[in-house]
Amino acid sequence: MAMTPIRFRTLVDRAGQHCQCDADEPYGCGKTHPTTGDRCYESGSWRAPLVVVPRDPHLPLHEAVGLLDSQLVVMCRPCSARRANKAKAALAAQAAEQLADAQLGMFDATPYVVPKPAKTRTPKESAA
């Protein structure tokens, strides 16, 4: 289902014409909002317009077009940007951890011990 202006307006009206960001929810931006606590009640203005984004922060926006209304959430642009940055940072941390694990698997974990050189006999020792 495409995001038409009518569908956008329906979702925003259903959200009470304010941001649905909740810091305690997995789809939230994670920031405690100064005046309202965990909830953001931004009503959408020129500095923070409302946008419709998927509840799953890792889902790309071009795939979110086909989602149902129950899988979408209305957020202000600052909360949406914070949430996207938080999701990108989590994916980057996960990729770095996987890379470190893969690199450790490439090498033997036992320490390398330098072998002692063999003693060689000098000509005087062998004659005695």
C-alpha positions in Angstrom: 0.0 0.0 0.0 1.6 3.3 -1.1 2.0 6.2 1.2 -0.6 8.6 -0.2 -1.4 12.0 1.4 -4.7 10.6 2.6 -3.0 7.6 4.3 -0.4 10.0 5.8 -3.1 12.3 7.2 -5.0 9.2 8.6 -2.0 7.9 10.4 -1.1 11.4 11.8 -4.7 11.9 12.9 -4.7 8.5 14.6 -1.6 9.4 16.4 -3.3 12.5 17.8 -1.2 14.7 15.5 1.9 14.4 17.6 5.1 12.3 17.7 4.6 8.8 19.0 8.3 8.4 20.2 8.6 6.6 23.5 12.1 6.0 24.9 11.0 2.8 26.6 9.8 1.2 23.3 12.1 -0.6 20.9 11.1 1.8 18.1 11.8 4.9 20.2 14.7 7.2 19.8 16.2 6.4 23.2 16.3 10.0 24.4 14.6 11.2 27.5 12.6 14.3 26.4 13.2 17.3 28.7 9.6 18.4 29.3 7.6 15.1 28.9 9.9 12.4 30.2 10.1 9.3 28.0 7.4 10.5 25.5 7.8 13.1 22.8 4.7 15.1 22.1 6.0 17.2 19.3 3.1 18.3 17.3 4.9 18.8 14.0 6.1 22.2 13.1 8.4 23.7 10.5 11.5 22.7 12.6 10.3 19.2 13.5 7.8 18.0 10.9 6.0 14.7 11.4 7.1 11.7 9.3 5.8 8.2 9.1 8.4 5.5 9.6 8.4 1.7 10.1 8.3 0.4 13.7 11.4 -1.7 12.9 14.3 0.8 12.8 16.4 -1.5 10.7 13.9 -1.7 7.9 14.8 0.5 4.9 12.2 3.2 4.0 11.8 1.9 0.5 10.6 -1.4 1.9 8.3 0.3 4.4 5.9 1.4 1.6 4.2 -2.0 1.6 3.7 -2.2 5.4 0.4 -2.2 7.1 -0.7 0.8 9.2 -0.1 -1.1 12.4 3.6 -1.6 11.4 4.2 2.2 11.0 4.7 4.9 13.6 4.4 8.7 13.4 7.5 10.5 14.6 9.0 14.0 14.5 12.0 14.4 12.3 14.5 14.8 15.2 13.3 11.6 16.9 13.3 9.8 13.6 16.9 10.9 12.8 18.1 9.9 16.3 16.5 6.5 16.0 18.1 6.0 12.5 21.5 7.0 13.8 21.1 4.7 16.8 20.2 1.8 14.5 23.1 2.5 12.2 25.5 2.6 15.2 24.1 -0.7 16.5 24.6 -2.3 13.1 28.1 -1.0 12.9 29.0 -2.3 16.3 27.5 -5.7 15.4 29.6 -5.8 12.2 32.8 -4.8 14.0 32.2 -7.6 16.6 31.6 -10.1 13.8 34.7 -9.0 12.0 36.8 -9.3 15.2 35.4 -12.8 15.8 36.2 -13.8 12.2 39.7 -12.4 12.4 40.4 -14.2 15.7 39.3 -17.5 14.0 41.9 -17.0 11.3 44.9 -17.3 13.6 46.1 -19.8 16.2 45.3 -18.4 19.7 48.4 -20.1 21.3 51.4 -17.8 21.8 54.4 -18.3 19.6 57.5 -19.4 21.5 60.8 -18.7 19.9 62.9 -21.9 19.8 66.2 -21.9 21.5 69.2 -22.2 19.2 70.9 -25.6 19.3 74.2 -25.7 21.0 77.0 -26.1 18.5 80.3 -27.6 19.6 83.5 -25.7 18.9 86.5 -27.6 17.5 88.3 -27.4 20.9 85.3 -29.1 22.7 85.2 -32.0 20.2 88.9 -32.7 20.4 88.9 -33.0 24.2 
